[in-house]
Structure formats: C-alpha cells, structure tokens
Amino acid sequence: MGSTSSAAREGARPATTGRRGAVVAALMLSMALAALDATIVSTAVPQIVGDLGGFSVFSWLFSGYLLAVTVTLPVYGKLSDTFGRKPVLIAGSVVFLLGSLLCAVAWNMGALIAFRIVQGLGGGALQGTVQTLAADLYPLKDRPKIQSKLSTVWAVSAVAGPGLGGVLAAYADWRWIFLINLPIGAVALWLIVRHLHEPQREATAHARVDWAGALAVFACGGVLLTALVQGGVAWPWLSAPSLALFGAGLALVAVVVLVERRAAEPIIPGWVWRRRTIAAVNLALGALGLLMVAPSVFLPTYAQSVLGLAPVAAGFVLSVWTLSWPVSAALSQHVYRRIGFRNTAMLGIGTAALILFAFPFLPYPGQAWQPTLLMLLLGAALGLFQLPLIVGVQSTVGWAERGTTTASVLFCRQTGQTIGAAVFGAVANGVLAARLGGAGDLDSVTRALDSGTAPEATRRAIADAVHAVYLGAAGAAALAFLVLLFLAPRKFPVLKD
C-alpha cells in the first residue's frame, strides 16, 4: 500500500468537530427519513393505485427505491472518504428531498416510480454517511451509545412507517407521505450545515473520482438486483428476461473488475476484500440481511393466516424484536470488552441460529405468545451480533477509509436482503406447490385465506412454507457463524483513537 493509504490506516485524520448534540440530532432525523421511506408507502398502495393506476407495476415503488439505495452505497462511501462527510450528506439530503417533492406531485405511476428512484439515490447517502459520521463523532468506547440510538431510530421508524402511511392516506392524502419528509429533512439539513464542522482537507491534485467505476458499479448492481427482485414475480426464473438479466449482470461484473483494477482511486478498492476483518464482516452481515427476510417478510403472513390474528396484532408479533434489538446492542459493549468483537458476534449469531431453528417446532396452530417470545429473543441475539461487528470493523480503519468500509458493510447487508427475498420467496412458493398439488403461490393463497374461502389444509401448507423459510434463515445464521469462526481474526486489529 502507498504512503497515503498507510496514513489512512493509522487514523491520522482528526475527529469531526462542532456541536455534537446538534449533529447527532441531525443524524437521527436523517436516519428516520431513510428508514421511514423504506416502509411508509406499503399501506397506502390502494389509495395510490386508485388515484394513479398502474397496479401491475406498483411493486417498483419499493423495489426501485431499495435498488437505488443499495447500488449507490459504495459510491457515496468512496466520495465521503475523498471529499468529506459533510458535502456528501448535504448533497444526498438535497437529492432525497427533491425526490420527495417530485413524488408528491407525480401524475402517474411511471412518474412516481421514477421519482422514488430519485429518492433512493439520495437515501444511499443518508444511510452510509450517517453510519460513518457516527464513528467519526465518538471514540471507540462511546460508539455503542450513538449506534444504539441509530438502531432505535431505525427500528421505531421501520415499524411506525406502515401505520403512519395508512393514517396519512386515510385521513389526508397519500401525497402527504412524501411531503412530510420536507420539514423533517429541512431541519436535519440546517443542523448539518450549521453545526457540523470538519477540519480542512489538504489540497491535493490526486483526489480523483472514479466515475467510470461508479457507473459500472451502478449498472452492475442495478441489473443483478433487478433480476433477483423481479425473477419469479414478473417473469419465471428460467425465462428469457431472467436469463438475459443474469447474463448481462455477470458480464458487468467482469467490467467492474476490469475498470476497478485500472482505476487510481477505485470505488470498490481491492483492500475491502483482501483484509480478513473487513471481508469477514461483509460476508457475515450479508448473511444477516439474508436471514432477516424470514421474520420481516413471512412472519406477518404466518401470524394472520395460521394464528388468525388481525393485521395490527400480527404487526405487533413482528415489532417486538425492535424492542430487544437496540437494548441488546447498547449492552453489547460490556460483552465485547471482555471477550472481543468476534466472540461476541459469534455468541449472538449462534443464539439466533438456535432460535430460528426452533421456530418450525412450534405447535400448530399455536398461540400468539410463542412466536412473539421467539422474536423478542431473536432481536436480543441479533443486537449482540450486528453492533459489535459494525463498531469493530469501523475501528480497524482510519478516517480516510471509514466511509468506504462502512458502505461495503451496508451494501453487503442490503444485497443479502435482496437475495433473501428472492430465494426464500421461491422456497415458500415451492413448498406450497408441493403441499397443494401445484396450485397457487403464497400471494394467491393468502388472498384466498383473507376472503375466507381456503380450507384448513391451506393453512397447514402456509405453516409448512414459513417453517421451511425459517430453516433456511437458520442456515444463513450458521453460515455467518462459520465465516466468523474461520475467516475473522480472533482479535480485531483496532487502531488507537
């Protein structure tokens, strides 16, 4: 590595300064915006479709936003290391708020989807830069405090999003779902501009942006994630569109590797995967994204279809893990200070694997408190797993590499969720087809249950499908455990603050 990279690893960059309390408030508001917009639209879909039409493509309101967030994370991470966190966060916030305003004035479904993608282009900057600034603001011993605050904001916002969206759509207008972002985002932006002060960077002629690499990463990620999101939904997995997208995606992977190897300042530098600690954390949190799909996507269906709960009660069964996750994350510092980052994370993900594996053994049809208790325990286990890895990996790099490192971790987690949605969706539909003699998929079966026309055998088929998904999630947790055991160093190479 050259002298610049060595200095970066030594952490010579001074800490971010300013009124820390005001900056933290801005980070929490920004995180709330990013978390809300991933879920707030879901309950307003009937009103949006009734007003704009476009029922056949409405799923892209979610997919387009998440795709844009995911593929821009590495780009914003590198830009924040090159030009500083403040300009990247300001630019991302402006793009996000512009996208929100455009969404509010959308005249048809195509326009709304396009403007949701604009929102996502800004949302990638919010997610990655907020997490990076959290590490810049606090020394290692205090980082769990800010990370647990951000985890709490994310959890509360993600759970409150659907309810808030439903209230605004029912009692105001669905356009307020996007307009409400403007005052919140304006306050966060003002606090950042006014109170976040980074030390002046030394003028250098070598600070170049790898725009070719950024474009290649964006195109590659967009094509592959589109193939995963739409495969088995808009077209069969082995159809011509699916095979064409996967083929184009693999070709673009080769292009990314070629472009990045030649770039002076690559968007995804090779050291992200050559360093054992970062590579292990990336893979482990990719597995976390994979396993999170099981409860977040399939548990509400299980609670309503198998347990017979109302939508609000079903939402509560899922939401309890957002209570234990931040608490466990905040307390994890007392564990990793004794046994280390890796061992703490292994304890958390090992426990999570056992909890996920226990889900298929719940009695049928069972009572609501049984999956609720498992979700409460799962949140505690995952809080013990995720936060030590994020704090630990951020502490192994200096300022000039922290944005890229944080973005790579978040990118892998987001990609894991996308892959998990595709894989587990196929698993659930396959089990249903086997149990019901090839009739229907999960969506059509649950609609039949809602209308009261499905027999008891269908409920059992749904239970079996969700059980299969949870076994797959347990396998993903076991994979994360093995990655940490065999790839991660016993002690993270933490730099001095």
ZAPABA-531763 format. One record per residue (C-alpha): residue in three letters; x, y, z. Coordinates in steps of 0.05 Angstrom, whole numbers. Example, Ala and Ser with C-alpha at 12.3 -4.5 7.8 and 13.67 -1.06 7.14 Angstrom:
2
('ALA'; (246; -90; 156))
('SER'; (273; -21; 143))
This chain:
497
('MET'; (0; 0; 0))
('GLY'; (24; 71; -14))
('SER'; (40; 124; 37))
('THR'; (-29; 156; 31))
('SER'; (-64; 90; 46))
('SER'; (-17; 76; 104))
('ALA'; (-31; 143; 135))
('ALA'; (-105; 130; 127))
('ARG'; (-99; 64; 165))
('GLU'; (-62; 99; 222))
('GLY'; (-123; 143; 232))
('ALA'; (-85; 209; 227))
('ARG'; (-147; 246; 207))
('PRO'; (-175; 290; 264))
('ALA'; (-244; 275; 290))
('THR'; (-304; 313; 264))
('THR'; (-319; 374; 306))
('GLY'; (-376; 421; 321))
('ARG'; (-437; 419; 368))
('ARG'; (-440; 344; 375))
('GLY'; (-510; 342; 405))
('ALA'; (-540; 381; 346))
('VAL'; (-503; 338; 296))
('VAL'; (-528; 274; 330))
('ALA'; (-599; 301; 327))
('ALA'; (-589; 314; 252))
('LEU'; (-563; 243; 242))
('MET'; (-622; 213; 278))
('LEU'; (-671; 254; 236))
('SER'; (-635; 233; 173))
('MET'; (-636; 160; 194))
('ALA'; (-711; 166; 209))
('LEU'; (-724; 192; 139))
('ALA'; (-685; 135; 106))
('ALA'; (-720; 82; 149))
('LEU'; (-790; 111; 141))
('ASP'; (-786; 114; 66))
('ALA'; (-770; 41; 60))
('THR'; (-838; 22; 91))
('ILE'; (-885; 82; 95))
('VAL'; (-913; 71; 25))
('SER'; (-936; 0; 37))
('THR'; (-1004; 13; 70))
('ALA'; (-1021; 70; 22))
('VAL'; (-1016; 28; -42))
('PRO'; (-1092; 21; -51))
('GLN'; (-1101; 96; -49))
('ILE'; (-1041; 108; -95))
('VAL'; (-1064; 56; -146))
('GLY'; (-1136; 82; -142))
('ASP'; (-1111; 152; -159))
('LEU'; (-1055; 138; -209))
('GLY'; (-1070; 68; -235))
('GLY'; (-1012; 22; -252))
('PHE'; (-1029; -36; -207))
('SER'; (-986; -84; -249))
('VAL'; (-922; -46; -234))
('PHE'; (-934; -17; -164))
('SER'; (-883; -64; -133))
('TRP'; (-829; -20; -164))
('LEU'; (-848; 35; -114))
('PHE'; (-809; -8; -64))
('SER'; (-760; -44; -110))
('GLY'; (-738; 19; -146))
('TYR'; (-724; 56; -81))
('LEU'; (-685; -1; -50))
('LEU'; (-646; -15; -113))
('ALA'; (-624; 57; -117))
('VAL'; (-603; 58; -44))
('THR'; (-564; -6; -50))
('VAL'; (-524; 8; -113))
('THR'; (-505; 78; -91))
('LEU'; (-477; 59; -23))
('PRO'; (-407; 42; -48))
('VAL'; (-404; 106; -89))
('TYR'; (-423; 151; -32))
('GLY'; (-375; 115; 15))
('LYS'; (-317; 129; -31))
('LEU'; (-339; 201; -43))
('SER'; (-343; 214; 32))
('ASP'; (-272; 189; 41))
('THR'; (-248; 233; -16))
('PHE'; (-286; 299; -4))
('GLY'; (-310; 292; 68))
('ARG'; (-375; 270; 101))
('LYS'; (-410; 338; 103))
('PRO'; (-414; 354; 28))
('VAL'; (-437; 282; 13))
('LEU'; (-491; 284; 67))
('ILE'; (-515; 353; 45))
('ALA'; (-518; 332; -29))
('GLY'; (-553; 266; -11))
('SER'; (-604; 303; 32))
('VAL'; (-619; 353; -23))
('VAL'; (-629; 297; -74))
('PHE'; (-673; 258; -25))
('LEU'; (-717; 319; -10))
('LEU'; (-722; 336; -84))
('GLY'; (-744; 265; -97))
('SER'; (-796; 271; -42))
('LEU'; (-824; 335; -71))
('LEU'; (-827; 304; -141))
('CYS'; (-863; 242; -113))
('ALA'; (-915; 287; -82))
('VAL'; (-932; 318; -150))
('ALA'; (-928; 254; -191))
('TRP'; (-982; 250; -245))
('ASN'; (-980; 175; -260))
('MET'; (-948; 111; -234))
('GLY'; (-889; 114; -282))
('ALA'; (-871; 184; -257))
('LEU'; (-879; 163; -184))
('ILE'; (-833; 103; -194))
('ALA'; (-781; 147; -228))
('PHE'; (-784; 197; -171))
('ARG'; (-778; 142; -119))
('ILE'; (-713; 122; -153))
('VAL'; (-690; 194; -145))
('GLN'; (-707; 189; -72))
('GLY'; (-666; 126; -67))
('LEU'; (-606; 160; -99))
('GLY'; (-607; 208; -40))
('GLY'; (-625; 154; 10))
('GLY'; (-560; 117; -4))
('ALA'; (-521; 178; 20))
('LEU'; (-564; 184; 83))
('GLN'; (-554; 112; 104))
('GLY'; (-480; 105; 91))
('THR'; (-456; 174; 112))
('VAL'; (-497; 175; 177))
('GLN'; (-466; 109; 199))
('THR'; (-396; 135; 181))
('LEU'; (-405; 201; 218))
('ALA'; (-428; 163; 280))
('ALA'; (-359; 131; 282))
('ASP'; (-324; 198; 268))
('LEU'; (-360; 233; 325))
('TYR'; (-345; 185; 381))
('PRO'; (-284; 147; 406))
('LEU'; (-288; 71; 408))
('LYS'; (-312; 67; 480))
('ASP'; (-371; 112; 465))
('ARG'; (-392; 87; 397))
('PRO'; (-443; 37; 423))
('LYS'; (-483; 95; 451))
('ILE'; (-493; 130; 384))
('GLN'; (-501; 65; 346))
('SER'; (-555; 41; 394))
('LYS'; (-591; 108; 385))
('LEU'; (-589; 100; 309))
('SER'; (-612; 27; 316))
('THR'; (-671; 51; 358))
('VAL'; (-690; 105; 308))
('TRP'; (-686; 54; 251))
('ALA'; (-728; 3; 288))
('VAL'; (-782; 51; 311))
('SER'; (-786; 85; 242))
('ALA'; (-789; 18; 205))
('VAL'; (-846; -6; 249))
('ALA'; (-883; 61; 251))
('GLY'; (-877; 72; 176))
('PRO'; (-935; 28; 152))
('GLY'; (-981; 56; 206))
('LEU'; (-963; 128; 192))
('GLY'; (-972; 116; 117))
('GLY'; (-1041; 86; 128))
('VAL'; (-1063; 145; 172))
('LEU'; (-1040; 197; 122))
('ALA'; (-1071; 161; 64))
('ALA'; (-1137; 151; 100))
('TYR'; (-1146; 219; 134))
('ALA'; (-1106; 266; 90))
('ASP'; (-1079; 247; 21))
('TRP'; (-1025; 197; 1))
('ARG'; (-982; 254; -25))
('TRP'; (-970; 276; 47))
('ILE'; (-930; 212; 56))
('PHE'; (-876; 247; 15))
('LEU'; (-890; 319; 35))
('ILE'; (-878; 303; 109))
('ASN'; (-805; 290; 92))
('LEU'; (-794; 362; 73))
('PRO'; (-797; 397; 142))
('ILE'; (-761; 339; 177))
('GLY'; (-707; 337; 124))
('ALA'; (-700; 413; 124))
('VAL'; (-687; 414; 199))
('ALA'; (-635; 358; 192))
('LEU'; (-602; 394; 134))
('TRP'; (-600; 460; 172))
('LEU'; (-568; 426; 233))
('ILE'; (-515; 394; 189))
('VAL'; (-498; 458; 152))
('ARG'; (-497; 499; 216))
('HIS'; (-463; 453; 266))
('LEU'; (-422; 400; 230))
('HIS'; (-351; 426; 220))
('GLU'; (-298; 381; 191))
('PRO'; (-224; 400; 192))
('GLN'; (-198; 429; 127))
('ARG'; (-171; 377; 79))
('GLU'; (-102; 387; 50))
('ALA'; (-105; 410; -22))
('THR'; (-82; 353; -68))
('ALA'; (-81; 341; -141))
('HIS'; (-91; 266; -131))
('ALA'; (-163; 268; -107))
('ARG'; (-196; 239; -168))
('VAL'; (-265; 209; -174))
('ASP'; (-271; 142; -209))
('TRP'; (-334; 160; -248))
('ALA'; (-325; 101; -296))
('GLY'; (-322; 54; -236))
('ALA'; (-383; 87; -205))
('LEU'; (-423; 79; -268))
('ALA'; (-401; 6; -276))
('VAL'; (-419; -10; -203))
('PHE'; (-486; 25; -210))
('ALA'; (-503; -12; -275))
('CYS'; (-479; -80; -250))
('GLY'; (-516; -75; -183))
('GLY'; (-579; -49; -217))
('VAL'; (-582; -105; -268))
('LEU'; (-567; -162; -219))
('LEU'; (-613; -135; -164))
('THR'; (-669; -125; -215))
('ALA'; (-660; -197; -237))
('LEU'; (-666; -220; -165))
('VAL'; (-725; -175; -147))
('GLN'; (-767; -190; -209))
('GLY'; (-747; -263; -221))
('GLY'; (-805; -309; -203))
('VAL'; (-851; -248; -197))
('ALA'; (-854; -210; -263))
('TRP'; (-828; -270; -302))
('PRO'; (-807; -342; -288))
('TRP'; (-736; -355; -264))
('LEU'; (-716; -393; -327))
('SER'; (-750; -346; -376))
('ALA'; (-714; -304; -428))
('PRO'; (-717; -238; -389))
('SER'; (-688; -271; -326))
('LEU'; (-632; -306; -363))
('ALA'; (-616; -243; -402))
('LEU'; (-611; -200; -340))
('PHE'; (-567; -250; -303))
('GLY'; (-523; -257; -364))
('ALA'; (-516; -182; -371))
('GLY'; (-503; -176; -297))
('LEU'; (-446; -227; -299))
('ALA'; (-416; -191; -359))
('LEU'; (-419; -126; -320))
('VAL'; (-385; -159; -260))
('ALA'; (-325; -171; -306))
('VAL'; (-329; -99; -329))
('VAL'; (-328; -74; -257))
('VAL'; (-268; -117; -240))
('LEU'; (-230; -92; -302))
('VAL'; (-247; -19; -290))
('GLU'; (-232; -20; -216))
('ARG'; (-165; -55; -224))
('ARG'; (-143; 1; -271))
('ALA'; (-171; 59; -231))
('ALA'; (-124; 102; -189))
('GLU'; (-178; 112; -135))
('PRO'; (-228; 55; -145))
('ILE'; (-299; 60; -118))
('ILE'; (-292; -11; -91))
('PRO'; (-218; -18; -74))
('GLY'; (-188; -87; -70))
('TRP'; (-168; -79; 3))
('VAL'; (-241; -84; 23))
('TRP'; (-237; -159; 7))
('ARG'; (-163; -171; 20))
('ARG'; (-166; -153; 93))
('ARG'; (-192; -211; 134))
('THR'; (-231; -169; 184))
('ILE'; (-270; -128; 132))
('ALA'; (-283; -188; 86))
('ALA'; (-309; -230; 144))
('VAL'; (-355; -174; 169))
('ASN'; (-381; -162; 98))
('LEU'; (-398; -236; 89))
('ALA'; (-428; -243; 159))
('LEU'; (-473; -182; 152))
('GLY'; (-493; -205; 82))
('ALA'; (-518; -269; 117))
('LEU'; (-554; -224; 168))
('GLY'; (-591; -189; 111))
('LEU'; (-609; -258; 84))
('LEU'; (-638; -285; 149))
('MET'; (-676; -221; 166))
('VAL'; (-723; -234; 107))
('ALA'; (-754; -294; 143))
('PRO'; (-787; -255; 200))
('SER'; (-796; -187; 167))
('VAL'; (-830; -214; 104))
('PHE'; (-861; -281; 124))
('LEU'; (-879; -274; 198))
('PRO'; (-938; -226; 187))
('THR'; (-968; -275; 136))
('TYR'; (-958; -332; 186))
('ALA'; (-990; -292; 243))
('GLN'; (-1052; -275; 202))
('SER'; (-1061; -339; 163))
('VAL'; (-1041; -391; 214))
('LEU'; (-1053; -358; 281))
('GLY'; (-1114; -320; 256))
('LEU'; (-1091; -252; 283))
('ALA'; (-1115; -185; 257))
('PRO'; (-1064; -143; 218))
('VAL'; (-1049; -98; 277))
('ALA'; (-1036; -157; 324))
('ALA'; (-994; -191; 270))
('GLY'; (-953; -128; 265))
('PHE'; (-941; -129; 340))
('VAL'; (-914; -201; 337))
('LEU'; (-862; -177; 288))
('SER'; (-847; -110; 321))
('VAL'; (-825; -138; 388))
('TRP'; (-756; -153; 361))
('THR'; (-747; -78; 352))
('LEU'; (-753; -71; 427))
('SER'; (-699; -121; 446))
('TRP'; (-651; -108; 389))
('PRO'; (-630; -36; 409))
('VAL'; (-626; -54; 483))
('SER'; (-582; -114; 468))
('ALA'; (-539; -72; 421))
('ALA'; (-529; -18; 475))
('LEU'; (-508; -71; 526))
('SER'; (-463; -109; 478))
('GLN'; (-404; -64; 496))
('HIS'; (-400; -98; 564))
('VAL'; (-392; -164; 529))
('TYR'; (-343; -148; 474))
('ARG'; (-297; -110; 522))
('ARG'; (-289; -176; 558))
('ILE'; (-288; -228; 503))
('GLY'; (-275; -187; 440))
('PHE'; (-315; -166; 378))
('ARG'; (-312; -233; 342))
('ASN'; (-332; -277; 401))
('THR'; (-389; -230; 420))
('ALA'; (-416; -232; 349))
('MET'; (-409; -308; 347))
('LEU'; (-448; -313; 412))
('GLY'; (-504; -271; 383))
('ILE'; (-509; -305; 315))
('GLY'; (-502; -375; 346))
('THR'; (-561; -359; 392))
('ALA'; (-600; -331; 333))
('ALA'; (-589; -395; 294))
('LEU'; (-618; -437; 350))
('ILE'; (-679; -390; 357))
('LEU'; (-693; -392; 282))
('PHE'; (-685; -468; 282))
('ALA'; (-735; -473; 339))
('PHE'; (-790; -437; 301))
('PRO'; (-812; -497; 258))
('PHE'; (-822; -537; 322))
('LEU'; (-876; -490; 348))
('PRO'; (-943; -527; 357))
('TYR'; (-996; -519; 303))
('PRO'; (-1034; -473; 303))
('GLY'; (-1003; -449; 368))
('GLN'; (-1014; -385; 407))
('ALA'; (-990; -315; 392))
('TRP'; (-944; -310; 452))
('GLN'; (-900; -366; 425))
('PRO'; (-873; -333; 362))
('THR'; (-874; -266; 399))
('LEU'; (-826; -294; 451))
('LEU'; (-781; -322; 397))
('MET'; (-779; -255; 362))
('LEU'; (-762; -219; 427))
('LEU'; (-703; -267; 437))
('LEU'; (-682; -262; 365))
('GLY'; (-678; -186; 369))
('ALA'; (-634; -192; 431))
('ALA'; (-588; -242; 395))
('LEU'; (-581; -200; 332))
('GLY'; (-566; -137; 372))
('LEU'; (-509; -176; 403))
('PHE'; (-485; -195; 333))
('GLN'; (-492; -134; 289))
('LEU'; (-468; -76; 330))
('PRO'; (-401; -106; 353))
('LEU'; (-385; -122; 281))
('ILE'; (-400; -52; 256))
('VAL'; (-364; -17; 314))
('GLY'; (-306; -67; 308))
('VAL'; (-295; -60; 233))
('GLN'; (-300; 16; 235))
('SER'; (-247; 16; 289))
('THR'; (-197; -21; 245))
('VAL'; (-191; 35; 194))
('GLY'; (-173; 108; 195))
('TRP'; (-216; 167; 174))
('ALA'; (-197; 163; 100))
('GLU'; (-221; 91; 94))
('ARG'; (-280; 91; 142))
('GLY'; (-333; 114; 92))
('THR'; (-314; 60; 41))
('THR'; (-311; 7; 96))
('THR'; (-379; 26; 125))
('ALA'; (-411; 29; 57))
('SER'; (-385; -40; 38))
('VAL'; (-415; -69; 102))
('LEU'; (-483; -37; 89))
('PHE'; (-481; -56; 15))
('CYS'; (-470; -129; 33))
('ARG'; (-527; -128; 83))
('GLN'; (-575; -96; 33))
('THR'; (-554; -144; -21))
('GLY'; (-565; -202; 27))
('GLN'; (-636; -178; 39))
('THR'; (-649; -175; -36))
('ILE'; (-622; -244; -47))
('GLY'; (-661; -270; 13))
('ALA'; (-727; -242; -13))
('ALA'; (-716; -278; -79))
('VAL'; (-690; -344; -51))
('PHE'; (-740; -351; 7))
('GLY'; (-797; -329; -38))
('ALA'; (-780; -386; -85))
('VAL'; (-774; -434; -26))
('ALA'; (-842; -414; 3))
('ASN'; (-877; -420; -64))
('GLY'; (-844; -487; -77))
('VAL'; (-867; -516; -11))
('LEU'; (-938; -490; -23))
('ALA'; (-939; -520; -92))
('ALA'; (-917; -587; -64))
('ARG'; (-968; -587; -8))
('LEU'; (-1026; -563; -51))
('GLY'; (-1012; -604; -113))
('GLY'; (-982; -548; -153))
('ALA'; (-1039; -498; -142))
('GLY'; (-1022; -425; -128))
('ASP'; (-966; -386; -95))
('LEU'; (-961; -351; -28))
('ASP'; (-996; -287; -50))
('SER'; (-1056; -321; -82))
('VAL'; (-1063; -369; -24))
('THR'; (-1062; -314; 29))
('ARG'; (-1114; -274; -11))
('ALA'; (-1159; -336; -10))
('LEU'; (-1150; -341; 65))
('ASP'; (-1168; -268; 74))
('SER'; (-1233; -280; 35))
('GLY'; (-1249; -340; 79))
('THR'; (-1251; -389; 21))
('ALA'; (-1188; -431; 37))
('PRO'; (-1193; -497; 74))
('GLU'; (-1153; -519; 135))
('ALA'; (-1103; -556; 90))
('THR'; (-1083; -489; 61))
('ARG'; (-1067; -461; 130))
('ARG'; (-1023; -521; 144))
('ALA'; (-989; -511; 77))
('ILE'; (-973; -438; 94))
('ALA'; (-945; -461; 162))
('ASP'; (-900; -511; 127))
('ALA'; (-877; -459; 77))
('VAL'; (-858; -409; 132))
('HIS'; (-824; -464; 172))
('ALA'; (-781; -481; 111))
('VAL'; (-762; -407; 105))
('TYR'; (-742; -404; 178))
('LEU'; (-699; -466; 170))
('GLY'; (-665; -431; 112))
('ALA'; (-655; -369; 156))
('ALA'; (-624; -414; 210))
('GLY'; (-577; -440; 156))
('ALA'; (-557; -368; 139))
('ALA'; (-543; -354; 213))
('ALA'; (-500; -417; 216))
('LEU'; (-462; -393; 154))
('ALA'; (-448; -326; 188))
('PHE'; (-423; -364; 250))
('LEU'; (-375; -405; 207))
('VAL'; (-350; -344; 170))
('LEU'; (-331; -310; 235))
('LEU'; (-301; -374; 263))
('PHE'; (-255; -389; 204))
('LEU'; (-244; -323; 169))
('ALA'; (-247; -267; 221))
('PRO'; (-185; -256; 264))
('ARG'; (-191; -275; 337))
('LYS'; (-176; -203; 356))
('PHE'; (-195; -145; 310))
('PRO'; (-135; -101; 293))
('VAL'; (-164; -39; 326))
('LEU'; (-129; 28; 314))
('LYS'; (-118; 77; 371))
('ASP'; (-169; 135; 372))
